[in-house]
Amino acid sequence: MIIDMPLPDRAARQRVVSDLDANLLVEAGAGSGKTTALVRRMVALVRTGLATVDEIAAVTFTRKAAAELRERFQAEIESELRAARASAKAGSAEDAPLDPLEVERLASALSEIDRAFVGTIHSFCARLLRERPLEVGLDPGFEELPVEERAGLRRRFWDAYLERLARDSDPLLEELARAGLRPALLFGLFDRLVENPDVHFPVDGLEPPSVSEVQPVREALEEIVDRGWELMDDVPPERGWDSFQRRIRKLQFEREVTGWTERADLFEAMATLCKPASSKGHTTTFNRWRDKEMTRAVMGSANEFGHGDTPAQRIVDRWYAYRYGLAIRLGQAASEAFAEHRRRIGKLDFQDLLLLAARLLRTNPDVRRQLGRRYRRLLVDEFQDTDPLQAEIMLLLSSEPEERAEGAEEAGATASEMAPVGEADWRSAVPRPGALFVVGDPKQSIYRFRRADIQLYALVRDRFDAFGEVVSLSANFRSRPPIGDLVNQVFGAPDFFPDEATLQQAAFERLDTRPPTDPVVAEGIFTYHLDPKGNRKDLAAVDDGARIASWIRRRVDAGERAPADFLVLTRGRGQLAAYARALEAYGLPVQVTGAGIGVEDEIHELQVVLACMIDPTDPVKVLSALVGLLFGLDYEQLVEHRLAGGSFDVMTPGEGGQSDVLVALRRLHGWWRESVTRPADIFITGLAHDLGLLPLAASGDLGSIRAGAVLYALDSVRAAALAGDASLPGALGALTAALELTEAEAPLEPGRPDALRLMNLHQAKGLEGTVVILADPTDRRVFRPDVHLARGDDGRAEGFLRVTEVSTGPRPSDDLARPLGWADREEEEARFEAAEEVRLLYVAVTRAREELVVARWPEGRGTSPWAPLDDWLDSHATLLEWDIDEPLAREELELTPESVRAERQSAAEALEAGSRPSHRHVTVTEVAKGHTVRSSGVPPVGPPEAGAALRGYSWGSAVHGALAVATAAVSAEALRAACRNLLIENQRPLDDHGEPVEIAELLTLLEAVRSSSLWSRAMKAERFMAEVPFSVPDVEPEATEEPPRRPEKSAEPPKRQLDLFGEEIVSAEEVETDTRPVVAAPAATPELPSAHARMVLEGVIDLAFRESDGWVIADYKTDVGTDPHFASREEAYRRQVDIYARAWQRLTGEPVKERVLFFTSQGRIERW
């Protein structure tokens, strides 16, 4: 419970829902309810009639967030409708929250809510492009490239592109060779350019340094190498060569081998001794040299040679800049060719969707105008994580293109002549009033590596100052006050968030937590200390994981917390697996995100078998399968098999050879025969079952996670088959690609609500936890930037790259090329990354609701990513003393062949017993018809034949659906649209224009029903419901005790309507109808599957309403009543309503006073 007190940002929140004609940028702090604000804005637009649901597009960051947003949008509309209807029934018109027109708008919006777009920016762009594909040269049948296929397609294209250049003897390859650049090493550059198609990467076009410039520097380098070489011993010192010695030895070796005759070799040698001014320069361990003072002099010469702004450094920079120009030429040409290739084959990745959608809006004003009219209101969530293309799409779609030249249309100008000259510039676009609503928090911008640009955010924010307004939400509904105190006292310091935004950092905004009144188990800020057995980071992670798991286990066992209350965050992903193992060892359910926990061992065995199936005559592949984990044969058995005359051909295993090998080969032969007769996905699913891959994965550490990853990999094979590639090679490729994705961590039980969550910090965006633990105080790593994006005053981005040969080990990547002046740009990028680290820390702290626990390692204090909190924690946090408990012992099983067989038999018997039904679902119609058959001997009437008097099930379904819609207070237009849709959905006849031919009849029938006294009673009732599904066990109908009453006469003249066959009939309740007496019969019990099985009765009640003395249950029937079996069906109908009444009494515990049959086509009502 929260104290009801005025919010500090009350005025801003009111503007969100009332100032609907203003373009607003809402800066919403953590836990301030930004999604709620966005949902209320959407509902306000619909309620006021400023937009219909199909004119709203709400764009958010992830598919999960989009699903939540759609659900909350619907729930908010339903909530407002319930409140309005409750007020209307209470008769308090003056206090009614909504007027009838607003209620009608909301009801219409609810019925059409699926027409609103709520999704990710990529799905929104795909929708725009599918509406106008030809305008950007796309095949209308284009597909979105699956995530698991992107990396493979990119690599295959790069390899093919280089092969084509080599085949064509492209001169660029010769220039790269002279510069010492191997094209194959530039894949990382190509990958980066593909990800940034809208960024301009300028080159200086420099020539390499001349011989005259290089000669003095070469002489100085050779002198340093000679002097250093003379001071080193011939054998390594006891503790090995230090870093400076290794450089000298490397240079000496390369000079002896190459002579530095090629300029590329010489410049690389110079680069070996060059270090930027920001570094410490060269250092060494003097006791590993022959002479300390002479070594000091050599080291000083080396620093004079290459540390800082020296002639050697300037020459090396020019050389790298020259190579940078060549590398960028190759990478850009390949990137552009790859983009064209994707468009040509109709497979687009995320960047293609954004780029082409932006181009569509930028270059085609007519399309932009039409789409802008269709999506009149654009709402964007998580804007701080957007990239330039997304911002361009947002601003262009929400604004109008420039008007055509005055008088051009009258002068007969063509469309192209009347279009604005040039392309639209999104930086100067002015959105239509109220067309754009953006929510974001620059303090939570943490995805710079994914192109999220805080400079872009600042640019758009400035534009809002020109065409809209920026409002702030600071009230926090998530965290308890102690967490708010930490945020305000720590992050309000200038070293964290400044008072005014800078180029790199957002401005500080207070976190206004609300004073709570409800008690909690615990709240506050806590710390604990690690005490690992050693100084290595992996040992620290093991110690930390055991302490966390022990503490959580104790709290869960004491009933203080549930596992799902805990959210454990680490800065990086490197140690997540260690933490997951620790939590699992203590019996805690855990859901891990970002750990990269693979199933390489299990899937590798499957891949080996698949390779054997693809080429069953290859003895190498066959041997790999035989000696692998699945068969476990040793080489002695294989040799014995060969000596006995056996072969290793899976297609023809033969009869001779070693017995175990023959068994294995015959098993492989059986699989091979299946593989050539079945699609790959079906075959591999069966193969995985035969091999026991799932229990193998589930039986080890992190079993549920690994088993889930196996299922994910198998699903990728099915997806590839559905996409058209059901071959074994395609399946093998799909498995390989799936294992490279973090999504392969999909848990065995996705969305398990009782699991503890463990993830790295970047995965925690938008999440919260009752107890948040900031773990792993060892993972504070600083990487050299390899890309810098500079944005000018006009918002245009220029990119600069440090081209590297990617290293797979701990050693940093070597530079291959870089632009001139890279050192300054690297420093600038480092400032951006340092600012983002502050924002990451802010995100980590603000995830907590009640408790925030921070890990600290006294021995490695400076290595912690949480170190900026240390000073505050020393003064304010509570220190927890965490002991490590013994983990739960794993149960050991000893199985014999006999016990396994007995368990299998027991499992088979249990499955057989479980397959026998314990209950039976029956419908009210089945029970009613079954009674009619037994009591009268007349068979129940089945589906009507063509040309029979009955209109059939589809017409009845349409009538029932229309009556359900009519119970809502919808407009005549909305009711007609609903009837039209129902007739089409039920496949009723259409005219030449595609319109239902029966719509007039259906609307006339509805009007007759709505004018009846029964309908009037229902509308005035205390409560009414339509089309109510139910399910209730063990309900038997009561015997009917009295005949139905005659219909009541009306004093008014009868109203006429057309019946379903074009004849005029009298309106419902206006004609007296003779009814037959009902013969009571004993209740019939449907035949059940066993003596202990229960019957569960299911049905749908057409209309139920409660009056002061009880409920009225009504059922609509569309029978005309002219066929010979109508009398028997009528008896079944009455019994059906009796069963409805009995079930309703059982469900509500309240009496049913009246049962009603309403024959809509006959205008007749029966009551009893």
N, C-alpha and C positions, 0 to 999 in steps of 0.2 A: 504494500500500500504506500502510496506517495502523497505527501501533504498537498492539498489543493491550494496552491499559491500562484500568484501571477508569474508568468514566464517572462524572463528578461527580453526575449525576442518575440513577444506576443504580436507586436505590430507587423513584423516581417512574416510571421506565419499567416496572419490574416490576409496580407497582400497576396500570398500564394493562391488563395482560393477566391479572392474577390477582385483583384486587379487583373482580369483575364484578357484585357486588350493591351497589356504591357508585355514587352519582351524582358524576361527576368533571368538573371544568372544568380542562382541561390548557392552561396558558399556555406555548406552544412558541415559542421564539425563532427567528429566521431560520436556515434550514438545519439545524434540529434534528431533522428527520424526523417532522414531525407527521402527514403522510399515512401513513407507515409505522406509526406508533403507532395510528392509527385503523384501518388494515387489520388489524393484529394483534389489536386488540380484537374486531373483527368475527369473525375466524377463531376466537378463543378462545371467543366466545359460542356458535358453532356446534359446536366440538369438545367443549365441556363439556356440551352439551345444554341450556343455559339458554335458547337460542333457535334456531328453525329459520330458514332463509334468508328465508322469506316473512314472518317476524315482525320482520325487520330493515329499517329505513329509514335510509339514509345520505344526508344532504343536504349539498350543497356549493355553491360560488358560481357556477361556470360550467359549460356543457355539456362543454367540453373537460376540465375538472377531473373531472367526473363520469365521463367515459369512461375517464380514466386510473385513477380509483379502482376502477371495476368491473374493469378489466383486472388491476390489482394484487391485488384481492381473489381473483380466480380463480387467479392465479399463485401466491399464497401457499397456497391450499388444495392446489393440485397439488403444490407443493413439499413440504408436510408429508406428503401421501400417498405420494409417491415415497420419502421418507426412511423412512417406516414400512414400506413394502413391501420396501425394500432390506434393512432390518434383519430383517424376518421371514424373508426368503429366506436371509439369512446365518445364521439359527438362533440369534441372540443375543437370546433372549426377555427376559433380565434387563435388557439395555441398550436394549430397544425404546423409542423415544420416546413411543409411543402404545399404549394397550390396544386390543383388537379392537373394542370398542364405539365408541371415539373414531374409529377408522378408518372404521367403518360410517357414523357421522354425517357425517364429512367427505366420504366418497364420495357419500352421499345429497345433501349440500349442493351438491357439484359438478354432479351431474346436474340439480339444480333451481335452479341459480344465477340463472337469468333471473327467478325469482320474487322475488328480493330487489329492493327499490327502491333504486336508486342514481341520483340526479339532482339537479336544481336545486330550490330551494324552490318556484319557480313551477310546475314540473311536478308536484311532490308535492301542492301545493294543488289543481291541476287534477284529480289522481287522487282526492283526497278529495271534491271537489265532484261528480265524475262518479258516485261511489258514492251520494251523497245530495243530488241537485240540488234536489228538491222542497222540502226543509226550509228552503232559503233563497230559494225562489221563482224558481228557475232552470229554463229549458227544458232537458230532459235532453240535447238535441242542441246545446248551446252550443258555440261555437268560441272559440279563443284568437285575439285580434286580431293579425294579422301586424304586425311592427315597422314595415314601410314604410307601413302604412295608418293608423297611430295619429295622426300629426300631421295628415294630411288630414282624417280623421274629426273630430278635435277642432276644427279651423278651420271646417269646414263647419257643425258644430253651433253654434258660437259665432255665426257670421254669421246662421244661421237663427233662433237664439234672440233676437238683437237685433231682427231683422225682426218677429218675433212680438210682442215688447214694444211696438214702434212701432205695429204694426197694432192692438194692443189698447189703445193710449194709456195705457200703464202709468204711474202717477204717479211712480215711481222715476226714470224718464227725465227728467221735468220737474225733479225735485230735483237730479239730476246736472247738468242744463243750467244751473240757477241757480248751482251751485257751480263752473261752468266746467270740468266734467269731460266729455270726449267718450267715450262708452261704447266706441267702437271702439279707443281707446287702452288699454283695460283687459284686452286679451287675455292679456298676460303675467301679470297677477294671476290670471285664470281658469286659466291653464296651471299656475301654482304650486299653486292650491287643488286642482286635479284630482290632482296628484301627492301631495298630503298629505291624503287623505280622513279620516284618523284623528286629525288635529291640530285642536285648538280654537283659533280665531283670535278673541280677545275684542275688543270695541270699547267705547269709553267712553260713547258716546251724547251727546257734547258738542254744544252749540249754537255757531254761529259768533259771533265777538266782536261786541259791540254797537257802535253808531255812536259813543257817548260814549267808549268805550275806544279807538276807532280814530282819532278826530279829532286828538288831539295828536301821534300818531305820523305821521299823514299830513302835518301841517304841517312836522314836522321833516324828513321825506323830501323835500318840495317845496323846502325851503330848501337842502338839500344839492344837489339837481339844479340849481337856479337858480345857485348859486355855482359849481358845477363846470362848467356850460355856459358861463358867462362867461369862465372861464379857459382854454378850449380855442379853438384857431384854427379858421378856417372850412375849411381844407384839411388833409388828413392830414399828419403829420410824415413825414420821409424814410423812417423805418423802421416806419411805421404806428402805429395807436393801440395803446396797451397795454391790459391787461385791465381796469383800473379806468376808463379812458377809455371803453372799449366799453360798460361797464355804464351810465355816465352818459348816453352818447349813446342807448342803448337806452331808458332811462327817459324821456328827453326826447321821443324820437319817439313812444313809446306814449302819453305824456300829451297830446301834441298831437293824436293820432288819436282816442283813446278818451275823453280827459278823466278817466279813472279813475272814471267814473260808476257802473260795475258793481262790486260788491264783489269779485268774482273778479279783475277787472283790478287793483284796488287792492292786494289781498293778494299777487298775483303780483309787483307792483312792489316791495312791501316785501321779499319773499323775495329779490329780486335783490341787495340790499345786505346780506342776513343771511348770516353765516358761523358755523359752530360754534366753540366755545371751543377745540377741539383743533387748529384750523387757525391759520395765522400771521396772519390778518386781511388787510385790504386793503393792497396795496403798489402803487407806481407808479414810473414813470421821470420824474423831475422835469424833465429838459431838454426834455420834449415838451409842457410847459405854459407859459403866459405868465408866471406868477409862482411861484417856487419856494416861498416862505414861505406865500403864500395857498393854494397847492395842499396844502402840508403840513397847514394848518388844516382844509381841506375833507376830506382823507383821515382826519384825526383824528376829525372829526365823523361820518364814515361808519362808522368803527370803533366809536365810542360808540353809534351808532345800531343796528348789527346784529351786532357781533362778541361772541359769548358770550351770557350770560344778561342780555338787555336787554328792555325793554318790547316793542320791535318783534319780537324773536326769539320772545318768549312769545306774542304775537298770531299770528305766522306758524305757530308750532307748533300752536296751538289750531285755526287754520284748516285746516291739513293734517290734523289729527286728526278734524275734522268731515267733511272730504272722505273720509278713510279709512273712516269708518263707512259712508258711502254706497257706496263702492267695494266694501267687503267684503260688504255686503248683496247687491249685484248679482252679485259673483263666486261667493258661496256658493250663491245660488239657481240660478245657471247650472251650477255644478259638480254640485249634487244632481240637477238635471234631466238633466244629461249622464250621470250614473251610472245613473239610471233608464232612460234611452234605450238605453244599452249592454246592460243586462240584458233590456230588452224585445226588442231585435233579436238577442239571444243572441251578442253579440260582446264578449268580456271582455279587458281589458288586464291587465298584470301586477299593478297595484294592486287591480283587482277580484278577481283570484284570491286575493290575500292577505287582503283585507278580508272577502270572503265566507267563506273557510275559517275565519278567526278568529271570525266571527259564528256559523258552524255549530257550532263547538266551545264557544263562550261561552254560547249560548242554548239548546242542546239537550243535556242531560246524558246521555240515553240514547244518542244518536249518539256523543257524546264517549267514553262508556264502551265502546261496541262498537268504535270505531276504535282506542281505546287498547289493547284486547285483541288487535286484529289486528296493530297495529304496536307490539309490546311493548318494542322496543329502538330508541331514536332516537339517532342519532349525527350531529352537526352539525360541519361543517368551516368554517373561516374565519369564526368567530362575530364577530370584531371588525368585520366588514363588514355585520352584520345590521341590520335596522331594527325599530322597535317591533312591527309586525304579525308579523314573523317570530318575534320572541321570544315573543309571546303564543301563537302556534300551537305553538311548541316546548314551552312549559311546560304549556299546557292538555292537549295530547295525551299527554304523559308522566305526567300526574297523574290521579287519580280524582276525579270530581265528588262533591259532598257526598252523604252517604247520605240516603235518604228518612226521613221522620219515623217513629220507632219505633211500630209497631202500625198504621201507615196502611194497609198492604196487607191486614192481617187485617180492618180496619174497612171494607174495600170502597172505598177511595179510588180515584179515577181516576188515570190516568197523569199528567195535568196537575196534579192536586191533590197528587200525591206528589213532583213535580219540585221542586227547590229554588226558593225564591222569589228573583226577580231574576236577574241575569246573573252568571256566574262571573268572578271577579277573578283574572287571571293573576299579579298581583303577590304574591298570597298562596298560590298553588298550591304544593303539595309533591309532587314527582314520586315515583312508585313506586321502591322500591329498585333501583338499577341501570338504571332505564329511560332515563336521560338521560346522554349522554356528549358533551361539547362541547370542541372544540379551537379555540384562537384566540390571537392575539398583539396586545394593545392597542397595542404599539409600531408596528404596521403598519396601524393604522386610518387610511385615507387617502381615504375616500369620503364625507365629510360632505355633499358636494353631492348625493350619491345617497341621503341619509337615513341613512347609517351614523352612529351617535350614540355617542360614547365615554362620555357620561353613562349611556346605557342599558346599555352593557357593564359599567360600574361597579355599576349597580343589580343586574344579574343576578349579577355576581360576589359581591356581598353576600348574595344569596339562596342561592348555593351554600355559603357559609359556614354557613348555617342548616340546609340539608337535604342537603348533600354535602361536598365538599372540593375545594380548589384545589391542584393540583400543577404544578410548573414543570419544563420541559425546557430546559436551557441548553447541552448539548453540541452543538457545531456540526460537521456532517459535510460541509459545502460548502466553506468558505473556508480558505485557507492562513493561518498564524499572523499575518503582517503585517496582514492585513485585520482579524483579530480585535483586534490591538493598537490599530488606529485606532478601531474601534468602542468599545472599552472606555475608551480615554483621552479621546476626544472626547465621546461621548454619555453618559458617566458624570458629566459636569459638571452642576451644578444648572440651568444655563441651557438644558440639553437635556432630559434625563430626570431628574426628582427621585428621591430615595431612596424617597419615599412618593408614591403616586398623588394627583393633585389633580383638581379638577373638570374641568380642560381637558387634563391630560396624564397619560400612563401612567408607572408607576414604572420605573426602570432595572433591567435584568437583564443580567448579564455574558454575553458571547458566548465560550464555552469551546471554542476550536478545538483540534483534536487534532494532536499533533506528527507530521508526515508523514515517511516514509522513502523514498518514491519520488521520483526527480528529475523536475524539470519544466524546460521551456525557459527560463522566467523567472517570477519572482513578486515581489510588492511593490506599493508605492504610488508612482505616477509623476505628474508634472505636465508641462505644456508651455504655451508662451505663444503667443497670437495676435499677429499684426502686420498688421492690415488697412490698406488704403490709404484711410484716412478713419475718422471716428468714428461713422459710421452703423451701426446694428445689422445691416442687411442685408449691408453690406460685411464686417462681422466674421464673419457666418455663412458667406459665400462663402470667406473666408480659412480659417476653421476647417474647413470641409468638405474643402477641398483638402489641408490638412495631414493630416487624419485619413485620407483616401483614399490619399495618397502613402505614409504609414507602413504602412497595412495592406497595400497592394500590394507594398511591399518585403518585408514579413515573409512574405506568402504565396509570393512568387516564390522566397524563400530556403528555403522548406520548413519554416519555424518554426511556422507556424500555418495553419489552413484558414479560409476566410471564415466558416464557421459558428461558429468560436470567438469571434467578436466580437459584442458587444451594445453598440450606441451609443444612449445615452439623452439626451434633452433634457427640460428642465422643462416647456416648453409645446409647442404644435403649430405655432406660427407659421412656423418656419424649417425644418421637416422636409423640405419639398420641395427646398430649396436643398441640404441635405445629401444627399438621395437623388440629385440630379443629379450632385453631385460624385463620389459613390461609383460611379455608373454610368459616368461619364466615364473612370474608371480601370479599367473592365472588371471590376468586382466585382459578383457577383450580390447583390441586396439585396431584402429583404422589409420593406416599410414598413407601420406600423400607426399610425393616428391623424393622418396628414398631410392628409387631406382633398383628396388629389390627384384632381381630377375629370376627366371627359371631356366637359365641357359643349359644346365645339366639335363633336365628332363626333356626340354624341347630339342636339344642337340641330338639326343638319342632318336627322337622322332625324325629329325632331319636326315640322320644317317640312313634310316630305313627307307625314307622317301627317295633319297638319292639312289639307293639300290633298286627301288621299284622303277625309277625312271630309266635306268640302264642296268637291267638285271644280268647282262653278260659281262660286265666289267668286274674282274676278280678283285680289284682293289676296293671297290665299293662294297662288294659282298663280304670281303674279309673285315672291313671296318664294322659292318653290322654284326658279324659273328663274334668279334672280340669285344664288343661294346657291353654296356651295362645290361642290355636286355637278354643276351644269350650267355655272356660270361665265359666263352670258350677260351682256352689258352692256346699258345702257339704250338705246344707239343701235340695237342689233339689235331690241330690243322695239318701239321707235318705228317702225323700218322694217317690222317685221311688221304693225303696226297700220295703217300707211299703205298696205300692200299688200292690205288687206282681211282680214287674219287676226284671229282671236278668241283669247281666253284661256280657253276652255272645255275642260277636260280630257275631259269626257264626249263632246264632238264636236269634235275638233281641227280638222277641215276640211282643205281641200286648198291654199288660197291662203295666202301669207304668206312670211316670211323662212325660208330653208331650215333654218338651225340651230335656230331656234325651233320649227319644225314637227317636227324630229327629237326635240327635248326633250319637246314636248307629246305626241307619239305614245308616247314612253317612259312618260310619266306616265299616259297612257290605258291602256297595257298593265298597269301596276301597279294602276290603279284597278279594272280588270276582275278582276284576281286578288283584290283586297281585298274585293270583294263576293261572291266565291265560296268564300273560304277563311276559316277562323278566324284571328283577329288574330295569335296567336302564331306560326302556321305562315307566314302572309304576311310578318310582320315579320322572321322569321329569314331567309327568302329575300331580302327586300329588303335587309337588312344585308349579305348575301353579294353581291348585285348591286352595291351601292354601294361595297363594299370597305372597310367601316368598320373591320374588324379590322386589316387591313394598314395602314390609315391611322393608327390609333392606335398600332400597334406600331412604326411607322417613325420616330417622333419621340423626343424626350427622354422618359425613364421609360417606354419603350415597353411592356415586359412588364406594368408596373403599370397603364398606361392600357388596354392590351388586355384585361387581366383585368377592369377596371371596365366595359368595354363588354360583356363576356360576362355580368357580374353584372347589368347593366341588362336585357339580353335575357332572362336567367333570371327576372327579376321579372315580365316580360310573360307568360312561360309559367306562372309561379305564379298570376298573376291569372286566366289562362284555366282552369287546373285548379280554381281556387276558384269558377268559374262565370261569369266575365266575360271572354268571348272577343271583345268588341267593340273597334273601333278607339278610341273615346273612353276605354274602360277601359284599354286598352294605353297610351295616351298619358298617362293619370294614373299608371299604374304606373311608367312611365319617369321621370316627374317626381319621384315620391316616392322612387324608388331612388337618384337622384342626391343627395338630401339626406342620405343616411345615410353614416356612415363605413365601413360594410361594403362600400360600392361600391368600396373599394380592393382588393377581393379579387384576389390576384395571378393571373397567367396560369397559374402552376404552384403551386397551393396546397400548403403543407407541404413545399416543396422543402428537402431536408435540408442542402444545401451553401451556403445563402444566409446572408449577413450580415443581422442583424436591426437595424432602426432604428425607434425608437418614442419617444413621449413617456412620461414617468415613470409616469403613471397606468395605462398599458397593460402595464407590466412586472411587475405584481404576480404572484408565484408563479413567475417565470422566473429563470433564472440564466445566466451566461455565463463562459467561461474567461477572457476579457478583456473588461472592462466599461469603456467610455469615457463619462465624464460630459461631454457636449459643450455647446456654445452657452452660454458664460458671459455672456450678454446679456439673458436672459429672466427677470429677477427683477421681476415686476410685482405691485403691491399694488392690489387692487380693493376698492372700497367694498362692504361686505356689503349685501345686499338682503333677507336673511331671517335671523331669529334664533329658535331654538327653545329654550325654557326648560322644564326638567323639574323638577317638584316632588319632595318626599320620597316621595310615593306613586307616582312614575313617570309621572304624566300629563303630556302635552306641551301647551304653549301656544305658538302661533306669532305672530310679529310681522313684518310685511312693510314694506319701503320700496317703494311702488308707483311705478314709473317708466315713462316713455315710452321704449321701447327704441330705442337709437341704433344705427345700422348702421355708423357711421364711428368714428374714433378719439376723437371727443368724448364725454365721459361722459354717461350718461343723466340727464335732468332729473327731479326728484321731482315726482310728481303728488299723492301723499298718503302720510302716514306716521302711525303711532300716537303718542300723547303719550308723551314720555320716550324717543323713538327714539334720541337721541344716546347715552344710557347703554347701551341695548341694542346699538347699533352698536359701541361700544367693547368690550363683553363678547364679541360675536361675533368681533371682530378678534382678541381673545386666543385664542379657539378656533382661528381660522384660522392664527395664528402657531404655535400648538402643533402643528397638523397639518403645517405646513411642516417642522418638526423631524422628524416621523415620515416624511414623504416623503424627506427627506435620508437617514434611516436605511434606508429601503427601497432607495434608490439604491445606497448603499455596500455593502449586504449582498447584492446580486445577484452580486458577483464571486467567482469561485473562486480564481484565481491572480494576476491582474493587475488593478489598479484605476488608471485613468488619468484625471486631472482637468484639464479645460481652464481656463486663466486668461487674463484680458485685463487687463494692467497699466493700460491707459488707462481701463478701465471697471470697476475693481475692485469698486465698490459695487453694480454692476448684476447680479452673478453670483448665481444661485441656490445655487451651491456655496461662496459666500463664508464661511459659518460654519466651513468647514474650513481657511480660509487660515492661521490661526496654527499649526495642527498641521502643515500641509503645508510651511510655511516651515522647520520644524525637522526634519522626518522624511522628506519625500518626495524622490525623485530627479528632478531636472529633465532632461527630454529636449529635445534640440535637433532639431526637426523642420523639414526643408526641404520645399519644395513642388516635386515633380517635374512634368515635362510630362505632361499626360494623354495617353492613347492617342488617336492620330489616327483619326477616323472615315473609313472607306473611302468614297471618292466613286465613284459609278457613272455612266457615260454610256450611256444606252440609246437605240437607234434602233428604229423600227418593225420593221425586219428582225430585229434581235437579239431583240426581245420575242417575235416569232412563232417564231423558232428555239427560244427557251427554252421556250415553251409546248409546242411539238412534242416537245422532249426530255423535258419533264415528263410528257407524256401517254404517251410510250413507256416511261418508267421506271415509271409507275403500272401500265401494262399488264403489264410484266415482273414487277412486284412482286405483281400479283394472281394470278400462277400459283403454285400451292402448291409449297413446297419440301419439305414432309413431310406425312404423313398420319397422323392419330390413328386407331387401330383398337383395338377391345376384344378381349380374349382370347376372348370368346364368338363374335365375328365370325370370328376366325381358325379357331377350333375347328369351328364350323358349316360354314364354307367348305370345310374339308378333308373333312368328312363328305359334303358334296354331291358333291365331285369323286371321292371314293374309292368311295362306295356307290351314288351316284345317287339316294339317298332325300332328298327335300327336307327342310330343317330345319323343325321344328314351330314354328308361329307361336303367337300368343296363343290360349289355349283358347277354344273356343266355349262358350256357356252350356249347362250341363248335362253338359259333358264330364267325363272322369275327373280331369283336372288341376285343381288349386286356383288356378292362375294366379300371375301375377307379384306381385300384392299380398299373397297369403298367404306366398309365399316371402320377400318383403321383411320382413314382420312376424316370421317365424321367424328370419331372419338377424339382425335387430335385437335380438330377445330373447336370442339366443345371445351377442351381443356384450355386452349388459348383464349376462348371467349370469357373464361372465368376471371382473367386478368383485365384490368381497366385499360384496354388498348384502344387506339383510335380505329375508325373504320378502315383507314388506309392500311394500318398495320395488320388488322384482322384479314383483310383481303389478301395481303402479301403472304400471310401465314397459310391461308387456305390454298393459295396457288402452290406454294412450296410443298404442302402436304399431298396434294393431288399428284404433283410431279414425282415426289419421292415414292408414292405408292403405285406409280406406273399406271395411272389412269389415262384415258384417251386424250390425245392432244390434237389441236387443229393444225392447219397448214402453217400457222405462224408460231407454233410451239407452245400455245397457250392451252390450258386444260379446258375441255368442252363442258365440264360439269361444274365450273366455278359458280355460275349463277344459281344453279340448283342448290349447291352447298351453302351459299350465303343466304338463300331464301329459307332453307331448312334451319339454319342457325337463328335467323330472325324469329321464326316461329317458336323455337324452343325458348329463346330469351324473352318472348312475350308471354310465356305460360306462367300460371300461378305457381307451379313448382319452382321455376327459376326465381321468381320474385321472392318466394319464401327463403330460398337458399341465399340470396343476396342480403336479406335482412337478418339472417341467422347470426347467433353468437359467434359461430365459427364454421367455416366451410372449407372443404378441400376437394380437389378434382384429380382424377387419374392417380389414385393412391395405391402404390404397390405394397403388398404385405407378404409375410411368410410366417406361419405359425404351426406348431406341431400339434398333432392329436386332436384335431377339430372335426366333429361330426355334426351334420346339420340336424336341427330339430324338425320333427314332423310338422307339416303345415296344418294348422288347426281350423282355419276358417277360410272361406272363399274370399277372393279379392273384392273390394268394394266397387260399385259402379262409379264411373267418373262423375265428378261434380259438373253441374250445368252452370254456365255463366249467364248473367243478365245481359251482357253486351251482345250485339249481333255477331254471328260467327265470322271470323276472318278466313279468307281464302288463300290458299297457296298451291303451287304446283307440286304434285308428288314426284317421286323419283322416276316415273315413267311418263311425265308430261300431262297427267290427268289432274284435275282440280280436286283437292280434298279440303276438308274443314280443319282449321287450326287445332292444335293439341288442346284437349280438355273441353272442347266445345261440342262434341258429339257424344251422346250416351252410347256406350258399347256394352252389349250383353257379354258376360263372361261366364265360362263354365265353372262349376264348383270344383274345388281341388280335392282330389282323393288322397287322404293321408296315407303314407306308406312308411314302413320301417326304414331307418337309415341304412344305407348300403356301405359296407366297408371295402375299399379297393383291395385287390389281391396284393399282399405284401411279399417281399422276397424271402423272408424267413419269419420264424415265430417271434423273434426278438426285435425285428425291424419296426421302426416307427414311421408313420406317415407324416410328412411335412407338407402342409397345404400352402399353395402359392396362388396369387391372383392379383388383379388390379380392380379396385372399386372406382367406378366412373364418377360418382358424386356422393359426398357425405357431408351433412351439415347438422349442427346441433341447435335445437330449440330448447326452450325452458324445461320441457318435460322429457327430453331424450333425443336420441339421434335418429336421423332419417337417412336410409341407404337407398340410393337410386342407381339403376342400371339402364343404359341406353341400348336399344335394339333397332337395327335398320331394316328388318324384315318387312316386306310388303304384305305377307300373310295370304297369298293366293295359291301357294303350292300345297299339294295334298298332305305333306308331312308337317305342316306348320303347327297343328294342334299338339303333336308330340313334342316338338321343339319348345312350344310355349310352356308346357309342363316342366321341361328341363330348365327353362329360363327362370321360372319361379323358384324352383329348387336351388338354382344357382344364387339367387338373391338371398334365400334363406341361409345358405352357407356363408355368404358375405356377412350377413347380420350376426351370425354366431361367432365368426372370426373377429368381427369388430368389437363385440361385447367382450371377447376374451382379451383382445389387445388393449382396450381402453378401460375395462372394468366398469363401464357405464351402459345403461340399457339402450337398446334400439327399439324405438316406439313404433316405427313405421317402415315398411318395405315398399319400394316403388319400382315398377317396370314402365319405362317410357318408350313406346313404339313410335319413333320419330317420323317414320314414313307413313304411318297410319293415323297420326294425330290422336293416339289413344294412350291413356295412362291407367295402369292397374295398381291398386293399393291394397295392402293387408297388414 
